[in-house]
Structures are given as structure tokens and as C-alpha cells.
């Protein structure tokens, strides 16, 4: 009986050793806490190994808007232009056939007087103005000439005025229009080759005389103190404030005859011209 138990014990020991060899050498605690190995990522560069440089992202350069070419402004185009100093009541007739210069002085005053102080129209005053102009004139006819006319205008406060002689008719019209536009005062026209006086109170043109060096005068506003009588030789007197064409004016506004009165001025179209005040 002693031999059988010994063999049984030896068989159990061998069986135990066999089972022990089949169990993993990891404890149960380690099996439950060990984390799975993560998936492999890109390996860092080993020491001493140069990496290829990354291509830099270019910085955007702002687009410059080209400066537009300066286009010169087109030159101004002449437009119809008109100026008229006349108001109702400005016209004064000459009270004798000799007093045209004196009546023209009265009308010049009325055209520029904006004070409301009354119209110069008295016949006695007209006679006094004629005597003043005659005293300041010198000619063989013992009357009032353009020089006396200009001097009286200046002395009574409407000046300064001067007398000019212009050889070219169109230039004479432009000169008169430019003077009216620049001073706001009327121009005296020496009519009938030096025998009569009119007042130019306004005009129409293509272009402002103060803006354009060249401009055609298309109409002239006139006051003839002899209205309504006119002249059998030179033609009828236009009604006060009439707008007449350059062709119509040219029938009575002609070159002065040098023999009409002594003057150093050359022959031409005579204007009693307002000047800018100093």
C-alpha cells in the first residue's frame, strides 16, 4: 500500500508542472492595465539628419492701381451773351439840334445811376452840360467835340472816360462791348463821321467779352438823342433801346473825317470809352 500512494503523488507533481508551463508569465493585473501600442506616426528626424526645407508661403503684394492720366479739360465754348444797361426812363432827347453831346451825357448818367436819385432830363441842365463840353473842346465849328464829351463825363463823376480811334470796325465793336462788360458804364459812339453823338447802352455777342479774346458782336443797343427825327442824309433814328445789327449801325457809325476837328488821333471809328476806375 505504501508503493501506490507514492506513485500517485509523483503523478500529481508531474501534472502540476505540465499545467504550469502552459500559463503566460503575465499577471492578471498587468493584463488588464497595459494600454495598446498606438499606431506608428511619422518618425522624428534622427540627430544630425537635415530635413528638406519647407517652401515658404509668399506674402501677397498689394496691387497698385495705376494713376489715371490727367485729361485736360476742353476749352470753354462761346455761348450767346447779352448785356443791357437800359431801364425805362433813361432816354433823354436833345432839346436843340446842337445839344446831342449834352443829351448823351444825361443819358449816360441815367444808365449808371442806381441810387434812385432821379433822372437827368432837364432842358436847363442839358444846356449847362453843353456849355461845359463846348468849353473843353476846340474845333472850327465852335461846338462840343468828343474830347469835351469825355472830359465832362469824368468831371461830373461818371469817369474816367477817354477818346479812342480804332481803324477796324469789328475791333471797334469788340472794344466797346468789352468796356461795357468790364466797367458797367455806357460807351459814346461818334456818329456821322464826327457830326453826331449816340450812346451804346448794351450789346449781344457770341461769347463773354471778359472770357474770350475774340468774340463776334451780333447786336448793339443804342440811344440816339435825335429820335424820332433822324437825318435825311444818314437815315432814321432807331427807337430808344433798339437792338440793331452791326450792318445797320455801320450805315451811320463811320470813320471820322480828320478835318472835322483838330486832334492828334488818327482817322478811325471814334469811341468815348469808359476806363476801369483806379
QUIVENJO-V496725 format. One record per pair of residues at least 24 apart in sequence whose ideal C-beta (glycine too) atoms are under 6 Angstrom apart, sorted by the first residue. I is the first residue (numbers start at 1). J is the second residue. Records with the same first field share a line. If there is no record, write none. Layout:
BEGIN
I: J  J
END
This chain:
BEGIN
78: 206  207  212
81: 205  208
82: 204
83: 181  202
84: 202  221
85: 111  186  201  202
86: 201  241
89: 119
91: 223  240
92: 121
93: 225
94: 225
95: 123  126
99: 126  130
100: 196  197  225
101: 133  144  149  197
102: 126  129  130
103: 225
104: 188  197  199  225
105: 129  152
107: 199  223
108: 158  186
111: 186  201
112: 185
139: 261
145: 261
146: 190  270  272
149: 188  272
150: 272
160: 275
161: 272  274
162: 273  275
163: 272
164: 271  273
165: 265  266  268  270
166: 268  269
167: 268
172: 269
173: 217
176: 200  271
177: 203  205  209  217
178: 209
179: 273  274
181: 209  210
183: 274  276
185: 274
187: 271
188: 272
189: 253
190: 256  270
191: 252  253
192: 234
193: 254  256  257
194: 256  257  260
198: 222  224
199: 223
219: 243
220: 244  249
END
